[in-house]
Amino acid sequence: MLEFPGMTADDIKVFLIDAEEQLQALEDGLLELEQVGEDEEVIGQIFRAAHTLKGSSATLGHEKMAKLTHSMESLLDLVRKSKLEVGPDLMDVLFECLDVLRVLNREVETGQESGEDITVLTGRLLDIIACAEEETTEADSEESCAGGRDRGEPAPREGDMDGTLMHGPGDVELAVAFTKDCPMPSVRAYQVADRLSVMGNIIYTVPSMERIEAGEDVAELTVAIQWDGDSPQPLVEAAMAVSDVESAVVVQVRPTGSLRAHSEASAAAEVFMDEATEKGVAPAARGDDDGGSEAGAKAASGASAVAARTTASAMPTRATTVRVDVARLDVLSNLVAELVIDRTHLAQLESKLAEKHGGDGLVAELNRTSTHIGRLTTELQEAINKARMFPIANVFRRFPRMVRDLAQGQGKEIDFIIEGEDTELDRSVSEEIGDPLIHLIRNAVGHGIESPEDRVAAGKPRKGTVKLSAFHQENYIVIQIADDGRGIDPDAIRESAVSKGLISEDTAARLSDRDAVNLIFSPGLSTSKQVDDVSGRGVGMDIVRKNIERLNGTISIDTVMGEGSTFTVKLPLTLAIIRALLVGYDSRIYAIPLASVMEITMIELSDIHTVHGSEAIRLRGDVVPLLWLGDVFARDGEDDRADQWERMFAVITSSHEGQVGLVVDSLVGEMEIVIKSVGSFIGNIPGVSGVTILGDGRVALILDVPSLVRRVVEERNDTRRS
Amino acid sequence: MEHGFDAEEVQLVVFELADESYGVEISRVQDINRMQEITEIPHAPESVVGVINLRGRVIPVVDLRTRFGMPSAEHTKSTRIVVVQMGEEPIGMIVDAVSQVLRIPTKVIEPPSPVLASLDSRYLLGIAKLEEELVVLLDLDYVLSKDEQEFISEAMAESV
């Protein structure tokens, strides 16, 4: 168990949120550094991220993390001062540091020690630092000496690291306690603050100066002050000189300009404000009146002197966003979903009432109110859905590093382009889409892009391009992964499918190129000649497709031999509510997601043909197999086929299994439905993706067309074999 | 402590099943409902009849008679769906009737004895001996557990 004495769960939460941002900034920075080479701004970004991490991990008491970031900072400082060149070796070390930091960060998250040993890595960092400094002349600036303090030591001295004992100018936080019998602590507090304000710029006080001046009870006073002296001792002495002061202790000394951000980070607990920009280094001032504006103003003046060291985004900006626990949003979504159901019910009741008591003024009034409530509910639903949206950048951000590592590992040169990372989608979708995308990108790098030599031989640029893009299309989000690699060879796939016994040679020959390419989504097919850890165990694409279909999405491929492949993933914006076609069969109602419905056609007995013992209809020249809902969902022993029918409807659905006509006996209508799970007690039912509550309170099954069709195909194959 | 009740008294919801009385702790009972339309779930486990809509929540419903391998009975006016909490999930149980809510001292509860009840003793927490009747206390966690669900359907399949 890893424990951080004195830290509350909220402190740790805030640390984690901040650390995650810093780690991401670090990664972004490193990737960019590798691309552009030495760039002052980029190096600055990396340095600041390491620096901020050092500060927050030291405050938290995570020694390893603080030590590692400290060494990184020293090294980056040399890079910043152009005493160290950016090269592949340096990049590798830095990326390794990042990986280790992630492991250490996970320690905090899980509370479990990982046993990660950082001494080797810090040793390497220090070696590089030492080397770089030997090359610099002795007469160099004092900063380089400061960096060189660590030289020859296995690890930096404790005192340098945790910040509390740091000497030299910086932001000092002082905790002042008053004696118990102090008659008017607020007056004493005012005196202390007043005295200290002469010695340096006061960044903030807890409680705020307004409260102290208002005479509120002050048990303890915390003062943060910008201090130019070497040792904070004079500050302690000045505070102790005020009567009734029992103790004055230096809580922490941080580099100038950093205290403001930190104090507010820990003050903000569950919900805190942050900049509208994702890149925000530190949370901005708290929204309440707890001296926030004052602290902000003072901090701004304090920070201006050191603007070069702090990021522009660390400046307190007007808070415009609020972070909310996802669980709360889920509660809201569920409530709205229930409201949507009731709205429908209300409308139905109301129309029944209108039938019964048409001319009644009360009915008209009810009508007005229910229409209004209906409109409000729709707006509320839209607003909540919007609140659940967030940019897909959160999903995309882990990919650049992945592509880099993959490309490096396989000796490929790849330009990875991301477009449309601002495109928003529902949290629930974004949580699920990461893994399929990883797979597709790995494939693009592993199978798609050729080696530089092959590319040159084919008359293409050495460097391959993989483009990941996202955009909205109606109520869907479309994500494309395009590479300019070798493309997919339909013949190779035909061959592979035949040799693996998936299809017969005849079938293979008859398949169109497009259908052949689509075979890569079949279980057990991989065209990769060798199995490697990147892709190609033949379990990939079918799982990708299943995962995407589970989200009510689709995936398709466009590929041209020698020119590259584009995978297009289309997903609904939200998983909670979908548009569906409600159909009836034998007095039961089923919902078919509109995404799978192509068209509806009326059929008569004479329209049905029998092909290989299965029923089918002709639809403009195509033969479409039929599935009777009653057959599919019949309970054992129950023959649910209505014999006495004249006409039925075939809902033509489309999935990767091809077109299938679902035979139903009535059409109820198109409706927005709220997807509910049948719960873990019943578990996964093939062919059913969930249930929904209809306006009249009845429960209807939502059909999962691809898995339904798959199941029936399997069953038919089984019976044929037996 | 063989029956697993810590307090001196325990409050039970008592229901009927094939002319026997069964009890579950009232704290586990969320709701008692009249029979309502149940939406069948195809290919669900044997004893799961389907799902109902309980004020906007979708709740699976189990026929306790089927669960216990008893012959199924026609639903009557007194048939009830007792909704109990299983972990995070509420589950409805169809019973013949709900007879009463009882407060009994835990000292009248005896450890399960296979002689006293027609059910496998693993389902039982104990048997409350009251003056006028015996109430079999069900171990809901066991009766409704998923493993047991599979076990029962397997056992049924074998016996057929």
Contacts between the chains, C-beta under 8 A, distances in Angstrom:
chain1	res1	chain2	res2	distance
A	338	B	56	4.3
A	341	B	56	6.2
A	342	B	56	7.8
A	588	B	39	7.6
A	588	B	40	7.7
A	632	B	42	7.5
A	633	B	40	7.9
A	633	B	42	4.0
A	634	B	42	7.6
A	635	B	40	7.0
A	635	B	42	7.0
A	676	B	58	4.7
A	677	B	58	7.6
A	678	B	41	6.2
A	678	B	44	8.0
A	678	B	51	6.1
A	678	B	58	6.7
A	678	B	60	6.7
A	679	B	58	7.1
A	679	B	59	7.7
A	679	B	60	5.6
A	679	B	89	5.3
A	680	B	89	6.5
A	680	B	146	7.9
A	681	B	48	7.5
A	681	B	60	4.8
A	681	B	86	7.0
A	681	B	89	5.6
A	681	B	91	5.8
A	681	B	144	7.5
A	681	B	146	7.0
A	682	B	41	5.9
A	682	B	44	5.1
A	682	B	45	7.2
A	682	B	48	5.7
A	682	B	51	7.5
A	682	B	60	5.0
A	683	B	146	7.9
A	685	B	41	6.1
A	685	B	42	6.9
A	685	B	43	5.5
A	685	B	44	6.3
A	686	B	43	6.9
A	687	B	42	7.5
A	687	B	43	7.7
A	688	B	41	7.1
A	688	B	42	7.2
A	691	B	39	6.9
A	691	B	41	7.9
A	691	B	51	6.0
A	691	B	58	5.4
A	693	B	53	5.0
A	693	B	56	6.5
A	693	B	58	6.8
A	697	B	53	5.4
A	698	B	37	6.4
A	698	B	39	6.9
A	698	B	53	7.0
A	699	B	39	3.9
A	699	B	50	7.9
A	699	B	51	5.4
A	699	B	52	6.8
A	699	B	53	5.1
A	699	B	58	6.1
A	700	B	39	7.0
A	701	B	39	7.0
A	701	B	41	7.2
A	701	B	42	7.8
